[in-house]
Amino acid sequence: MLRCAEFHLSDEALEGMTMGMVYDMLIEQSNDHEEYPYKATQEDIDRIFGG
């Protein structure tokens, strides 16, 4: 709820949003504030998919 308040989202605005929509907004805000966003390497992809 603190993060929603930081976005100035009212209760009425939140009623029309899913949790996924709220999470997406938080992730986008986080990405916008990172000076050097992490980029996946081939090693990361291999580790995730067992390649």
Secondary structure, DSSP 4 states (H G I P E B T S, - for coil): -HHHHHTT--HHHHHT--HHHHHHHHHHHHHHH-SS-----HHHHHHHHT-
